[in-house]
Amino acid sequence: MSSVTGASVVDTLGGGEDSGDRASTGRLGDRLFAGAATGSGIIVIGLVTLVGAFLLYRAIPALADDDANFLTSRVFDVDSSPLRFGIADLLWVTVISSVIAMIIAVPVAIGVALFITQYAPRRLAAPAAYLVDLLAAVPSIVYGLWGARVIGSGFNEHVQDPIQNTVGKHVPFLRDVGISAGTILLISLVLSIMILPIITALSREVFAQTPPQHKEGAIALGATKWEMITTAVLPFGRPGVISAAMLGLGRALGETIAVTIILSTIPATKPWSFSLFNGGETFASRIANNASEFDSPGKTGAFIAAGLVLFILTFAVNAAARVVIERRKAFSE
């Protein structure tokens, strides 16, 4: 009786031998998928390593022939012999414009993401989320042209002049240095608008995944809507928001077309100024503006050396973000 019952159970489940074949096939599929995932990770690491090695290999000869201090010099003259180039101006403009863009974009992105996921009704949240996703896919050249024609047309009259005439006389970062268009502050504003949809879209996805029991538990304990967000939603989504912010920062650091269109270039002979109403170039825009000069190994190596610094800067930012995220996870657990 028991054997008959056992046989019927096996038949019901689809047969002992067939089930074993399917199980072994499933285990083989798992192994294949794990191997493919591991191989993909190794390939990505290998590609990043090869890119860094290539940049270093091509930059070392130019750095050896550099007659100026690479880190502190403002001169970038690749037509002279020996070469004289430095990255002080490029590093300052790249970092300060990206940092200001983050200061503007991150709070707004978090607010929009919280509105879509926690406050907006469903009939409004779905179209708003779809619109944010569409904005995240807009090419950077569109933002550059729009920023130059729309924001830049009234920026000098309505923003730059009032600031310079009031607090600019007392704050070195807002001092008038004679640049009337294409300033660092203008490109920072355009970059903030450019990275805003990316940070918003990723933050929205993270906030939407907050466990319902966490939110319901906070409400059950008497928390208000905002208290529930600060005690349940924001702590749960903090690692994801940090990741989204670092992704936006990476785009701001490496943006080329919009910066090239908007930002005014200044000669190295112009006195140094920390003012946000100054012009300049970023690493990416300097390389793009002078791509036609890659006609000799020395010149090419000089620009590759600048690209190597941007590569290291981006890598360091992402590594720091990973450390912060891991610490947050460990604290939350």
C-alpha positions in Angstrom: 0.0 0.0 0.0 2.7 2.4 0.9 4.7 1.5 -2.2 1.6 2.2 -4.4 1.0 5.5 -2.6 4.7 6.5 -3.0 4.5 5.6 -6.7 1.4 7.6 -7.2 3.0 10.6 -5.5 6.0 10.3 -7.7 3.8 10.1 -10.8 1.8 13.1 -9.6 5.0 15.1 -9.3 6.0 14.2 -12.8 8.1 11.1 -12.4 11.3 10.4 -10.4 13.7 10.2 -13.3 12.3 13.2 -15.2 12.3 15.2 -11.9 15.9 14.4 -11.4 16.8 15.4 -14.9 15.0 18.7 -14.5 16.7 19.3 -11.1 20.1 18.5 -12.5 19.3 20.8 -15.5 18.3 23.5 -13.1 21.5 23.1 -11.1 23.5 23.2 -14.4 21.7 26.4 -15.4 22.5 28.0 -12.0 26.1 27.1 -12.4 26.1 28.5 -16.0 24.5 31.7 -14.8 26.9 32.1 -11.9 29.8 31.6 -14.2 28.5 34.1 -16.7 27.9 36.7 -13.9 31.4 36.1 -12.5 32.9 36.3 -16.0 31.0 39.6 -16.7 32.3 41.1 -13.5 35.9 40.1 -14.3 35.5 41.5 -17.8 34.3 44.9 -16.5 37.2 45.0 -13.9 39.6 44.1 -16.7 38.3 46.8 -19.0 38.6 49.5 -16.3 42.1 48.3 -15.5 43.1 48.3 -19.2 41.7 51.9 -19.6 43.7 53.1 -16.6 46.8 51.3 -17.8 46.5 52.8 -21.3 46.0 56.3 -20.0 49.0 55.9 -17.6 51.2 54.5 -20.4 50.4 57.3 -22.8 50.6 60.1 -20.1 54.0 59.2 -18.5 56.2 60.4 -21.5 54.4 63.7 -21.6 54.6 64.2 -17.8 58.3 63.4 -18.0 58.8 66.1 -20.6 56.6 68.6 -18.8 58.5 71.8 -17.9 55.8 73.1 -15.5 54.2 71.7 -12.3 51.5 69.4 -13.5 49.3 69.9 -10.4 49.7 73.6 -9.6 50.5 75.3 -12.9 47.7 77.2 -14.7 49.6 77.1 -18.1 48.5 74.6 -20.7 50.8 75.2 -23.6 51.4 72.0 -25.7 52.9 73.9 -28.7 56.0 74.9 -26.9 59.2 72.8 -26.6 59.5 71.5 -24.0 55.9 71.1 -23.1 54.4 73.3 -20.3 51.0 72.2 -19.0 49.2 72.0 -15.7 45.7 71.2 -14.4 45.1 73.8 -11.6 42.4 75.7 -13.5 40.9 72.6 -15.0 40.6 70.8 -11.6 39.1 73.8 -9.9 36.4 74.4 -12.6 35.5 70.7 -12.9 35.2 70.2 -9.1 33.5 73.4 -8.1 30.9 73.3 -10.9 30.0 69.7 -10.1 29.8 70.3 -6.4 27.5 73.3 -6.9 25.3 71.3 -9.2 25.0 68.6 -6.6 24.1 71.1 -3.9 21.3 72.4 -6.1 20.1 69.1 -7.6 20.1 66.6 -4.7 17.7 68.3 -2.3 15.3 69.0 -5.2 15.5 65.5 -6.5 14.8 64.0 -3.0 11.8 66.3 -2.6 10.4 65.4 -6.1 10.9 61.7 -5.4 9.2 61.9 -2.0 6.3 63.8 -3.6 5.8 61.2 -6.3 6.0 58.2 -4.0 4.4 59.5 -0.8 2.2 62.4 -1.4 0.9 62.4 -5.0 -2.3 60.5 -5.9 -1.8 57.6 -8.3 -3.3 59.3 -11.3 -0.7 62.1 -10.9 2.3 60.0 -9.7 2.4 57.7 -12.7 2.6 60.5 -15.4 5.1 62.4 -13.2 7.3 59.4 -12.9 7.1 58.8 -16.6 8.0 62.4 -17.3 11.0 62.2 -15.0 12.3 59.1 -16.8 11.9 60.8 -20.2 13.9 63.8 -18.9 16.7 61.5 -17.7 17.1 60.3 -21.3 17.4 63.7 -22.9 20.8 64.1 -24.6 23.2 66.6 -23.0 23.5 68.7 -26.1 19.8 69.6 -25.8 20.4 70.8 -22.2 23.4 72.7 -23.4 21.6 74.5 -26.2 18.5 75.1 -24.0 20.7 76.4 -21.1 22.6 78.8 -23.4 19.5 80.2 -25.1 17.0 80.2 -22.3 18.8 80.4 -19.0 21.8 82.2 -20.3 19.8 85.0 -22.0 18.5 86.4 -18.7 21.1 85.1 -16.3 23.4 88.1 -16.4 20.6 90.7 -15.9 18.5 88.9 -13.3 21.1 86.8 -11.4 24.7 87.8 -12.0 24.4 91.6 -11.8 22.2 91.8 -8.7 24.5 89.4 -6.8 27.6 91.2 -7.8 26.2 94.6 -6.9 25.2 93.5 -3.4 27.0 90.7 -1.7 29.6 90.3 -4.5 31.6 93.2 -3.2 32.2 91.4 0.1 32.3 87.7 -0.9 35.4 86.7 -3.0 33.4 83.7 -4.4 30.9 86.1 -5.9 33.2 88.9 -7.1 32.9 90.5 -10.5 35.9 89.5 -12.6 34.7 90.9 -15.9 33.0 87.8 -17.4 29.5 88.7 -18.6 28.5 85.3 -20.1 29.2 81.7 -19.7 30.3 81.7 -16.0 30.9 78.8 -13.7 27.7 79.5 -11.8 25.7 79.4 -15.0 27.1 76.0 -16.1 26.6 74.7 -12.5 22.9 75.6 -12.8 22.6 73.9 -16.2 24.4 70.8 -14.8 22.1 70.6 -11.8 19.1 70.6 -14.2 20.8 67.9 -16.3 21.5 65.5 -13.4 18.2 66.2 -11.6 16.1 63.6 -13.5 18.7 60.9 -13.0 18.9 61.4 -9.2 15.1 61.8 -9.0 14.3 58.6 -11.0 16.7 56.4 -8.9 15.6 57.9 -5.6 12.0 57.4 -6.5 12.6 53.7 -7.2 14.3 53.3 -3.8 11.6 55.1 -1.8 8.9 53.1 -3.5 10.5 49.9 -2.2 10.2 50.9 1.4 8.6 47.9 3.2 4.9 48.7 3.9 5.2 47.3 7.4 7.8 49.9 8.3 5.5 52.8 7.2 2.4 51.2 8.8 4.3 50.6 12.0 5.3 54.2 12.2 1.8 55.4 11.6 0.4 53.0 14.1 2.7 54.4 16.8 1.2 57.9 16.2 3.7 59.3 13.7 2.6 62.0 11.3 3.2 61.7 7.6 6.4 63.6 7.7 7.6 61.7 10.8 6.9 58.4 9.1 9.0 59.6 6.1 11.9 60.7 8.3 11.9 57.5 10.4 11.0 54.9 7.8 11.4 56.0 4.2 14.5 58.2 4.3 16.6 55.8 6.4 15.7 52.9 4.2 16.4 54.8 1.0 19.6 56.5 2.1 22.1 54.1 0.5 20.1 54.3 -2.8 20.0 58.1 -2.7 23.8 58.2 -2.1 24.3 55.9 -5.1 22.0 58.1 -7.2 23.8 61.2 -6.2 27.2 59.7 -7.1 25.8 58.7 -10.5 24.7 62.2 -11.1 28.0 63.5 -9.9 29.8 61.3 -12.3 27.8 62.7 -15.2 28.5 66.3 -14.0 32.2 65.6 -13.8 32.4 64.2 -17.2 30.0 66.4 -19.1 31.5 67.8 -22.3 29.0 69.2 -24.8 27.0 71.4 -22.5 30.1 72.8 -20.9 31.8 73.4 -24.2 28.7 75.3 -25.5 28.1 77.5 -22.4 31.3 78.1 -20.4 33.5 81.0 -21.5 37.2 80.2 -21.9 39.8 82.5 -20.3 43.5 82.8 -21.0 46.0 81.5 -18.5 47.5 85.0 -18.2 44.3 86.3 -16.6 44.8 86.7 -12.8 43.6 83.7 -10.7 40.1 84.1 -9.1 37.9 81.8 -7.0 34.8 83.7 -8.2 31.9 81.7 -9.4 31.3 84.4 -12.0 34.6 83.5 -13.7 35.0 81.4 -16.8 37.3 78.5 -17.6 37.3 75.0 -18.8 36.8 71.6 -17.3 38.9 68.5 -18.1 36.3 67.2 -20.6 35.7 70.5 -22.4 39.5 71.2 -22.7 40.1 67.9 -24.3 37.1 68.3 -26.6 38.0 71.9 -27.6 41.6 70.8 -28.5 41.0 67.4 -30.1 42.3 68.8 -33.4 45.7 69.3 -31.8 46.3 65.6 -31.3 48.9 65.6 -34.0 52.0 64.5 -32.1 52.7 62.0 -29.2 53.7 64.8 -26.9 50.5 66.9 -27.4 48.3 63.8 -27.2 50.1 62.7 -24.1 49.4 66.0 -22.4 45.7 65.8 -23.0 45.7 62.1 -22.0 47.4 63.1 -18.7 44.5 65.5 -18.1 42.0 62.7 -18.9 43.9 60.4 -16.5 43.3 62.9 -13.6 39.6 63.0 -14.5 39.5 59.1 -14.6 41.2 59.0 -11.1 38.8 61.7 -9.8 35.7 59.8 -10.9 37.1 56.5 -9.6 37.8 58.0 -6.2 34.3 59.5 -6.0 32.7 56.2 -6.7 35.0 54.4 -4.3 34.1 56.9 -1.6 30.4 56.4 -2.3 30.8 52.6 -1.9 32.5 53.1 1.4 29.7 55.4 2.7 27.0 53.0 1.4 28.6 50.0 3.1 28.9 51.8 6.4 25.2 52.9 6.2 24.2 49.3 5.5 26.2 48.1 8.5 24.7 50.7 10.7 21.1 50.0 9.6 21.6 46.3 10.2 
